[in-house]
Amino acid sequence: MVEFEARNRVLMTEIIDRLKLDHKRLRRVLGATLEALDDVSDGSTTAEDRLYCLLDYLGEYPHLVHHPTEELVFTALGEQPSPEFGVDLARVRSQHDFLERATSDLLQSVGTDSIDVDAIGDTLRAYVEAQLEHMKFEEANVFPLIESNLVALDQHEIACRLSELHDPLFDAHEQRFQALYECLGVAAESMQGRAAAATAQYLANRL
């Protein structure tokens, strides 16, 4: 039993660490998104492709991998940590839904022959601010409660989830994001990401 709890705590800690790493990376992407918007405003045509790629990534990884991983942890915790946790959880889930819709709308706006910066500039800046505020809220109100209330999840489920945390930008060199690798400097991180994924898969196979 002691060994199970210790092993489980290690796996849960790995998930929390990965969620924090995701936030760090997302901040880099959001910063690059604002830079791309400024470059488009200055007349750069290559920046239009870069802006679309950044939004494409923001429309994929957070909503298909990062948020579902958070949800796995939220569901396990339920409303155990505090009476306020359920309220905070409802707010986080509402923000997830809003951000998913907002990303989709922005992708449609920039997926045209020519980006109208005047039309989307304020909306995009507000979107970036909403993303940053969302992560700040999670880190201040949700993550600390998770870390202090690591629960006994199924080890195999945790390990399998860790092995599935594949970031198409930072963990692998996918061709569709080629335009972003240099501006974000992710080559070294992709090697680290593949090594971490291999380790997680090994743990999943052992359990």
C-alpha atoms as an extended CHARMM CRD file, in Angstrom:
* protein
*
       207  EXT
         1         1  MET       CA              0.0000000000        0.0000000000        0.0000000000  PROA      1               0.0000000000
         2         2  VAL       CA              2.7980000000        2.4100000000        0.9050000000  PROA      2               0.0000000000
         3         3  GLU       CA              4.5980000000        1.5530000000       -2.3270000000  PROA      3               0.0000000000
         4         4  PHE       CA              1.3830000000        2.1090000000       -4.3130000000  PROA      4               0.0000000000
         5         5  GLU       CA              0.7970000000        5.5330000000       -2.7600000000  PROA      5               0.0000000000
         6         6  ALA       CA              4.4220000000        6.5900000000       -3.2870000000  PROA      6               0.0000000000
         7         7  ARG       CA              4.3880000000        5.4510000000       -6.8920000000  PROA      7               0.0000000000
         8         8  ASN       CA              1.0400000000        7.0950000000       -7.4870000000  PROA      8               0.0000000000
         9         9  ARG       CA              2.2370000000       10.3580000000       -5.9690000000  PROA      9               0.0000000000
        10        10  VAL       CA              5.2220000000       10.3820000000       -8.3270000000  PROA      10              0.0000000000
        11        11  LEU       CA              2.9650000000        9.8980000000      -11.3500000000  PROA      11              0.0000000000
        12        12  MET       CA              0.5280000000       12.5800000000      -10.1850000000  PROA      12              0.0000000000
        13        13  THR       CA              3.4250000000       14.9660000000       -9.6180000000  PROA      13              0.0000000000
        14        14  GLU       CA              4.6000000000       14.2740000000      -13.1730000000  PROA      14              0.0000000000
        15        15  ILE       CA              1.1790000000       15.2550000000      -14.5080000000  PROA      15              0.0000000000
        16        16  ILE       CA              1.1510000000       18.4860000000      -12.5020000000  PROA      16              0.0000000000
        17        17  ASP       CA              4.6870000000       19.2720000000      -13.6480000000  PROA      17              0.0000000000
        18        18  ARG       CA              3.6090000000       18.6780000000      -17.2450000000  PROA      18              0.0000000000
        19        19  LEU       CA              0.6010000000       20.9870000000      -16.8750000000  PROA      19              0.0000000000
        20        20  LYS       CA              2.9080000000       23.7060000000      -15.5470000000  PROA      20              0.0000000000
        21        21  LEU       CA              5.3150000000       23.1270000000      -18.4370000000  PROA      21              0.0000000000
        22        22  ASP       CA              2.4000000000       23.4440000000      -20.8560000000  PROA      22              0.0000000000
        23        23  HSD       CA              1.5440000000       26.8240000000      -19.3470000000  PROA      23              0.0000000000
        24        24  LYS       CA              5.1380000000       27.9950000000      -19.7230000000  PROA      24              0.0000000000
        25        25  ARG       CA              5.1530000000       26.9560000000      -23.3580000000  PROA      25              0.0000000000
        26        26  LEU       CA              1.7400000000       28.4910000000      -24.0260000000  PROA      26              0.0000000000
        27        27  ARG       CA              2.9750000000       31.8280000000      -22.7330000000  PROA      27              0.0000000000
        28        28  ARG       CA              5.7790000000       31.6790000000      -25.2940000000  PROA      28              0.0000000000
        29        29  VAL       CA              3.2970000000       30.9110000000      -28.0560000000  PROA      29              0.0000000000
        30        30  LEU       CA              0.9800000000       33.7200000000      -26.9680000000  PROA      30              0.0000000000
        31        31  GLY       CA              3.8910000000       36.1700000000      -26.9300000000  PROA      31              0.0000000000
        32        32  ALA       CA              4.8880000000       35.0240000000      -30.4210000000  PROA      32              0.0000000000
        33        33  THR       CA              1.2570000000       35.4930000000      -31.5050000000  PROA      33              0.0000000000
        34        34  LEU       CA              1.3050000000       39.1590000000      -30.5090000000  PROA      34              0.0000000000
        35        35  GLU       CA              4.6660000000       39.6050000000      -32.2630000000  PROA      35              0.0000000000
        36        36  ALA       CA              3.2450000000       38.0160000000      -35.4170000000  PROA      36              0.0000000000
        37        37  LEU       CA              0.2460000000       40.3600000000      -35.2610000000  PROA      37              0.0000000000
        38        38  ASP       CA              2.5840000000       43.3610000000      -35.0410000000  PROA      38              0.0000000000
        39        39  ASP       CA              4.5930000000       42.0290000000      -37.9960000000  PROA      39              0.0000000000
        40        40  VAL       CA              1.4180000000       41.6280000000      -40.0550000000  PROA      40              0.0000000000
        41        41  SER       CA              0.5200000000       45.2090000000      -39.1710000000  PROA      41              0.0000000000
        42        42  ASP       CA              3.9260000000       46.2570000000      -40.5130000000  PROA      42              0.0000000000
        43        43  GLY       CA              3.1540000000       44.5660000000      -43.8270000000  PROA      43              0.0000000000
        44        44  SER       CA              4.9880000000       41.2480000000      -43.4670000000  PROA      44              0.0000000000
        45        45  THR       CA              3.3550000000       38.5870000000      -45.6320000000  PROA      45              0.0000000000
        46        46  THR       CA              5.3280000000       35.7270000000      -44.0650000000  PROA      46              0.0000000000
        47        47  ALA       CA              3.9850000000       36.7710000000      -40.6600000000  PROA      47              0.0000000000
        48        48  GLU       CA              0.4660000000       35.9520000000      -41.8510000000  PROA      48              0.0000000000
        49        49  ASP       CA              1.4040000000       32.2770000000      -42.2350000000  PROA      49              0.0000000000
        50        50  ARG       CA              3.1530000000       32.3740000000      -38.8710000000  PROA      50              0.0000000000
        51        51  LEU       CA              0.0940000000       33.8750000000      -37.1950000000  PROA      51              0.0000000000
        52        52  TYR       CA             -2.1550000000       31.1940000000      -38.6620000000  PROA      52              0.0000000000
        53        53  CYS       CA              0.2250000000       28.4250000000      -37.5260000000  PROA      53              0.0000000000
        54        54  LEU       CA              0.3220000000       29.8240000000      -33.9880000000  PROA      54              0.0000000000
        55        55  LEU       CA             -3.4710000000       29.9600000000      -33.7800000000  PROA      55              0.0000000000
        56        56  ASP       CA             -3.6930000000       26.4990000000      -35.3200000000  PROA      56              0.0000000000
        57        57  TYR       CA             -1.5040000000       25.1880000000      -32.5140000000  PROA      57              0.0000000000
        58        58  LEU       CA             -3.5490000000       27.0810000000      -29.8950000000  PROA      58              0.0000000000
        59        59  GLY       CA             -6.6680000000       25.5160000000      -31.3520000000  PROA      59              0.0000000000
        60        60  GLU       CA             -5.2660000000       22.0100000000      -31.1470000000  PROA      60              0.0000000000
        61        61  TYR       CA             -2.9930000000       21.1310000000      -28.2400000000  PROA      61              0.0000000000
        62        62  PRO       CA             -4.6830000000       23.0420000000      -25.3810000000  PROA      62              0.0000000000
        63        63  HSD       CA             -8.1580000000       21.7910000000      -26.2430000000  PROA      63              0.0000000000
        64        64  LEU       CA             -7.3520000000       18.2430000000      -27.3610000000  PROA      64              0.0000000000
        65        65  VAL       CA             -4.6280000000       17.3560000000      -24.8490000000  PROA      65              0.0000000000
        66        66  HSD       CA             -3.9160000000       19.9380000000      -22.1290000000  PROA      66              0.0000000000
        67        67  HSD       CA             -7.4710000000       20.6570000000      -20.9900000000  PROA      67              0.0000000000
        68        68  PRO       CA             -8.5840000000       16.9830000000      -21.0620000000  PROA      68              0.0000000000
        69        69  THR       CA             -5.5560000000       16.1570000000      -18.9030000000  PROA      69              0.0000000000
        70        70  GLU       CA             -6.6000000000       18.8320000000      -16.4160000000  PROA      70              0.0000000000
        71        71  GLU       CA            -10.1030000000       17.3950000000      -16.5040000000  PROA      71              0.0000000000
        72        72  LEU       CA             -8.7860000000       13.9460000000      -15.5690000000  PROA      72              0.0000000000
        73        73  VAL       CA             -7.2460000000       15.4370000000      -12.4440000000  PROA      73              0.0000000000
        74        74  PHE       CA            -10.2880000000       17.6330000000      -11.6790000000  PROA      74              0.0000000000
        75        75  THR       CA            -12.6290000000       14.6440000000      -11.9060000000  PROA      75              0.0000000000
        76        76  ALA       CA            -10.4550000000       12.6260000000       -9.5490000000  PROA      76              0.0000000000
        77        77  LEU       CA            -10.4430000000       15.4240000000       -6.9900000000  PROA      77              0.0000000000
        78        78  GLY       CA            -14.1490000000       16.1350000000       -7.2070000000  PROA      78              0.0000000000
        79        79  GLU       CA            -14.9030000000       18.8450000000       -4.6540000000  PROA      79              0.0000000000
        80        80  GLN       CA            -12.6620000000       17.3790000000       -1.9500000000  PROA      80              0.0000000000
        81        81  PRO       CA            -10.0520000000       20.1090000000       -1.3850000000  PROA      81              0.0000000000
        82        82  SER       CA            -12.4140000000       22.8750000000       -0.2380000000  PROA      82              0.0000000000
        83        83  PRO       CA            -16.0140000000       24.1140000000       -0.5720000000  PROA      83              0.0000000000
        84        84  GLU       CA            -14.7330000000       26.7840000000       -2.9600000000  PROA      84              0.0000000000
        85        85  PHE       CA            -13.0160000000       24.2890000000       -5.2420000000  PROA      85              0.0000000000
        86        86  GLY       CA            -16.2480000000       23.4160000000       -7.0560000000  PROA      86              0.0000000000
        87        87  VAL       CA            -16.8320000000       27.1060000000       -7.7950000000  PROA      87              0.0000000000
        88        88  ASP       CA            -13.2850000000       27.5460000000       -9.0820000000  PROA      88              0.0000000000
        89        89  LEU       CA            -13.6870000000       24.4160000000      -11.1960000000  PROA      89              0.0000000000
        90        90  ALA       CA            -16.8700000000       25.7280000000      -12.7790000000  PROA      90              0.0000000000
        91        91  ARG       CA            -15.0630000000       28.9510000000      -13.6590000000  PROA      91              0.0000000000
        92        92  VAL       CA            -12.1280000000       27.0770000000      -15.1950000000  PROA      92              0.0000000000
        93        93  ARG       CA            -14.4220000000       24.8740000000      -17.2800000000  PROA      93              0.0000000000
        94        94  SER       CA            -16.3570000000       27.9140000000      -18.4820000000  PROA      94              0.0000000000
        95        95  GLN       CA            -13.0730000000       29.5500000000      -19.4830000000  PROA      95              0.0000000000
        96        96  HSD       CA            -12.0460000000       26.4100000000      -21.3760000000  PROA      96              0.0000000000
        97        97  ASP       CA            -15.2770000000       26.5070000000      -23.3830000000  PROA      97              0.0000000000
        98        98  PHE       CA            -14.8980000000       30.2220000000      -24.1100000000  PROA      98              0.0000000000
        99        99  LEU       CA            -11.2650000000       29.9080000000      -25.2010000000  PROA      99              0.0000000000
       100       100  GLU       CA            -12.0490000000       26.9970000000      -27.5050000000  PROA      100             0.0000000000
       101       101  ARG       CA            -14.7710000000       29.0160000000      -29.2630000000  PROA      101             0.0000000000
       102       102  ALA       CA            -12.5990000000       32.1420000000      -29.3930000000  PROA      102             0.0000000000
       103       103  THR       CA             -9.6810000000       30.2360000000      -30.9380000000  PROA      103             0.0000000000
       104       104  SER       CA            -11.9500000000       28.7320000000      -33.5740000000  PROA      104             0.0000000000
       105       105  ASP       CA            -13.3730000000       32.1540000000      -34.4590000000  PROA      105             0.0000000000
       106       106  LEU       CA             -9.8980000000       33.6880000000      -34.7740000000  PROA      106             0.0000000000
       107       107  LEU       CA             -8.6910000000       30.8340000000      -36.9630000000  PROA      107             0.0000000000
       108       108  GLN       CA            -11.5660000000       31.5070000000      -39.3430000000  PROA      108             0.0000000000
       109       109  SER       CA            -10.7130000000       35.2140000000      -39.3660000000  PROA      109             0.0000000000
       110       110  VAL       CA             -7.0370000000       34.7030000000      -40.2360000000  PROA      110             0.0000000000
       111       111  GLY       CA             -7.6000000000       31.8070000000      -42.6140000000  PROA      111             0.0000000000
       112       112  THR       CA             -8.2900000000       34.1600000000      -45.5060000000  PROA      112             0.0000000000
       113       113  ASP       CA             -6.2020000000       35.4650000000      -48.4010000000  PROA      113             0.0000000000
       114       114  SER       CA             -5.4460000000       38.6930000000      -46.5670000000  PROA      114             0.0000000000
       115       115  ILE       CA             -5.6990000000       39.3600000000      -42.8460000000  PROA      115             0.0000000000
       116       116  ASP       CA             -7.5900000000       42.4870000000      -41.8520000000  PROA      116             0.0000000000
       117       117  VAL       CA             -5.5040000000       43.5500000000      -38.8680000000  PROA      117             0.0000000000
       118       118  ASP       CA             -7.8120000000       46.4460000000      -38.0340000000  PROA      118             0.0000000000
       119       119  ALA       CA            -10.7180000000       44.0220000000      -37.7760000000  PROA      119             0.0000000000
       120       120  ILE       CA             -9.0700000000       41.3660000000      -35.6170000000  PROA      120             0.0000000000
       121       121  GLY       CA             -6.3020000000       43.2340000000      -33.7870000000  PROA      121             0.0000000000
       122       122  ASP       CA             -8.2500000000       44.1830000000      -30.6610000000  PROA      122             0.0000000000
       123       123  THR       CA            -10.0150000000       40.8110000000      -30.5910000000  PROA      123             0.0000000000
       124       124  LEU       CA             -6.7270000000       38.9210000000      -30.8030000000  PROA      124             0.0000000000
       125       125  ARG       CA             -5.1070000000       41.0050000000      -28.0780000000  PROA      125             0.0000000000
       126       126  ALA       CA             -8.1210000000       40.4610000000      -25.8140000000  PROA      126             0.0000000000
       127       127  TYR       CA             -7.9100000000       36.7330000000      -26.5640000000  PROA      127             0.0000000000
       128       128  VAL       CA             -4.2470000000       36.6000000000      -25.5340000000  PROA      128             0.0000000000
       129       129  GLU       CA             -5.0850000000       38.4740000000      -22.3380000000  PROA      129             0.0000000000
       130       130  ALA       CA             -7.9180000000       36.0070000000      -21.6010000000  PROA      130             0.0000000000
       131       131  GLN       CA             -5.5410000000       33.0620000000      -22.0930000000  PROA      131             0.0000000000
       132       132  LEU       CA             -2.9770000000       34.6040000000      -19.7510000000  PROA      132             0.0000000000
       133       133  GLU       CA             -5.5780000000       35.4050000000      -17.0940000000  PROA      133             0.0000000000
       134       134  HSD       CA             -6.9600000000       31.8720000000      -17.3460000000  PROA      134             0.0000000000
       135       135  MET       CA             -3.5590000000       30.2910000000      -16.7000000000  PROA      135             0.0000000000
       136       136  LYS       CA             -2.8520000000       32.7550000000      -13.9020000000  PROA      136             0.0000000000
       137       137  PHE       CA             -6.1450000000       31.8280000000      -12.2280000000  PROA      137             0.0000000000
       138       138  GLU       CA             -5.4310000000       28.0850000000      -12.4770000000  PROA      138             0.0000000000
       139       139  GLU       CA             -1.9450000000       28.4910000000      -11.0790000000  PROA      139             0.0000000000
       140       140  ALA       CA             -3.1240000000       30.6410000000       -8.1700000000  PROA      140             0.0000000000
       141       141  ASN       CA             -6.3570000000       28.8510000000       -7.2400000000  PROA      141             0.0000000000
       142       142  VAL       CA             -6.4350000000       25.3310000000       -8.6730000000  PROA      142             0.0000000000
       143       143  PHE       CA             -2.9280000000       23.9160000000       -9.0200000000  PROA      143             0.0000000000
       144       144  PRO       CA             -1.9640000000       24.5110000000       -5.3550000000  PROA      144             0.0000000000
       145       145  LEU       CA             -5.0340000000       22.5840000000       -4.1930000000  PROA      145             0.0000000000
       146       146  ILE       CA             -4.2270000000       19.7530000000       -6.5710000000  PROA      146             0.0000000000
       147       147  GLU       CA             -0.6440000000       19.5610000000       -5.3200000000  PROA      147             0.0000000000
       148       148  SER       CA             -1.7350000000       19.4530000000       -1.6830000000  PROA      148             0.0000000000
       149       149  ASN       CA             -4.4380000000       16.8440000000       -2.3340000000  PROA      149             0.0000000000
       150       150  LEU       CA             -2.8330000000       14.2540000000       -4.5630000000  PROA      150             0.0000000000
       151       151  VAL       CA             -5.3310000000       11.4180000000       -4.6400000000  PROA      151             0.0000000000
       152       152  ALA       CA             -5.1460000000        7.7070000000       -5.3540000000  PROA      152             0.0000000000
       153       153  LEU       CA             -5.8540000000        7.5210000000       -9.0510000000  PROA      153             0.0000000000
       154       154  ASP       CA             -5.4030000000        4.3370000000      -11.0090000000  PROA      154             0.0000000000
       155       155  GLN       CA             -1.6640000000        4.0950000000      -11.7420000000  PROA      155             0.0000000000
       156       156  HSD       CA             -2.1450000000        2.6340000000      -15.1930000000  PROA      156             0.0000000000
       157       157  GLU       CA             -4.5350000000        5.4270000000      -16.1680000000  PROA      157             0.0000000000
       158       158  ILE       CA             -2.0670000000        8.0830000000      -15.0110000000  PROA      158             0.0000000000
       159       159  ALA       CA              0.8930000000        6.4820000000      -16.7770000000  PROA      159             0.0000000000
       160       160  CYS       CA             -1.1030000000        6.0160000000      -19.9910000000  PROA      160             0.0000000000
       161       161  ARG       CA             -2.1600000000        9.6490000000      -19.8680000000  PROA      161             0.0000000000
       162       162  LEU       CA              1.4300000000       10.7660000000      -19.4640000000  PROA      162             0.0000000000
       163       163  SER       CA              2.4310000000        8.7070000000      -22.5010000000  PROA      163             0.0000000000
       164       164  GLU       CA             -0.2980000000       10.4620000000      -24.5310000000  PROA      164             0.0000000000
       165       165  LEU       CA              0.8690000000       14.0010000000      -23.7240000000  PROA      165             0.0000000000
       166       166  HSD       CA              2.2990000000       14.6230000000      -27.1600000000  PROA      166             0.0000000000
       167       167  ASP       CA              2.8280000000       18.2740000000      -28.0420000000  PROA      167             0.0000000000
       168       168  PRO       CA              2.9430000000       18.5830000000      -31.8620000000  PROA      168             0.0000000000
       169       169  LEU       CA              5.0520000000       21.7390000000      -31.6240000000  PROA      169             0.0000000000
       170       170  PHE       CA              7.4020000000       21.3240000000      -28.6730000000  PROA      170             0.0000000000
       171       171  ASP       CA              7.6860000000       17.5270000000      -28.5260000000  PROA      171             0.0000000000
       172       172  ALA       CA              7.9840000000       16.8140000000      -32.2550000000  PROA      172             0.0000000000
       173       173  HSD       CA              8.9570000000       18.4940000000      -35.4860000000  PROA      173             0.0000000000
       174       174  GLU       CA              5.6910000000       18.3110000000      -37.4010000000  PROA      174             0.0000000000
       175       175  GLN       CA              5.9870000000       19.8090000000      -40.8530000000  PROA      175             0.0000000000
       176       176  ARG       CA              2.9040000000       22.0100000000      -40.5390000000  PROA      176             0.0000000000
       177       177  PHE       CA              4.5610000000       23.9520000000      -37.7120000000  PROA      177             0.0000000000
       178       178  GLN       CA              7.9060000000       24.3360000000      -39.4900000000  PROA      178             0.0000000000
       179       179  ALA       CA              7.5140000000       28.1140000000      -39.6490000000  PROA      179             0.0000000000
       180       180  LEU       CA              7.4040000000       28.2890000000      -35.8510000000  PROA      180             0.0000000000
       181       181  TYR       CA             10.4520000000       26.2610000000      -34.8610000000  PROA      181             0.0000000000
       182       182  GLU       CA             13.0100000000       28.9850000000      -35.4440000000  PROA      182             0.0000000000
       183       183  CYS       CA             11.0060000000       31.8180000000      -33.8870000000  PROA      183             0.0000000000
       184       184  LEU       CA             10.2560000000       29.7580000000      -30.7740000000  PROA      184             0.0000000000
       185       185  GLY       CA             13.5850000000       27.8910000000      -30.5930000000  PROA      185             0.0000000000
       186       186  VAL       CA             11.9900000000       24.5310000000      -29.8550000000  PROA      186             0.0000000000
       187       187  ALA       CA             14.5210000000       22.1210000000      -31.4050000000  PROA      187             0.0000000000
       188       188  ALA       CA             16.1740000000       21.1880000000      -28.1050000000  PROA      188             0.0000000000
       189       189  GLU       CA             12.8530000000       20.8690000000      -26.3040000000  PROA      189             0.0000000000
       190       190  SER       CA             11.5010000000       18.4560000000      -28.8970000000  PROA      190             0.0000000000
       191       191  MET       CA             14.3370000000       16.0460000000      -28.1080000000  PROA      191             0.0000000000
       192       192  GLN       CA             13.5790000000       16.2910000000      -24.3920000000  PROA      192             0.0000000000
       193       193  GLY       CA              9.8830000000       15.7810000000      -25.0930000000  PROA      193             0.0000000000
       194       194  ARG       CA             10.4700000000       12.5780000000      -27.0540000000  PROA      194             0.0000000000
       195       195  ALA       CA             12.6420000000       11.2260000000      -24.2400000000  PROA      195             0.0000000000
       196       196  ALA       CA              9.9520000000       12.0280000000      -21.6490000000  PROA      196             0.0000000000
       197       197  ALA       CA              7.2740000000       10.3920000000      -23.7840000000  PROA      197             0.0000000000
       198       198  ALA       CA              9.3700000000        7.2390000000      -24.1200000000  PROA      198             0.0000000000
       199       199  THR       CA              9.8160000000        7.0840000000      -20.3430000000  PROA      199             0.0000000000
       200       200  ALA       CA              6.0860000000        7.5410000000      -19.7410000000  PROA      200             0.0000000000
       201       201  GLN       CA              5.2740000000        4.8010000000      -22.2580000000  PROA      201             0.0000000000
       202       202  TYR       CA              7.6890000000        2.4780000000      -20.4940000000  PROA      202             0.0000000000
       203       203  LEU       CA              5.9020000000        3.1070000000      -17.1890000000  PROA      203             0.0000000000
       204       204  ALA       CA              2.5230000000        2.4970000000      -18.8010000000  PROA      204             0.0000000000
       205       205  ASN       CA              3.6660000000       -0.8460000000      -20.1930000000  PROA      205             0.0000000000
       206       206  ARG       CA              5.0010000000       -1.9490000000      -16.7950000000  PROA      206             0.0000000000
       207       207  LEU       CA              1.7830000000       -1.2620000000      -14.8850000000  PROA      207             0.0000000000
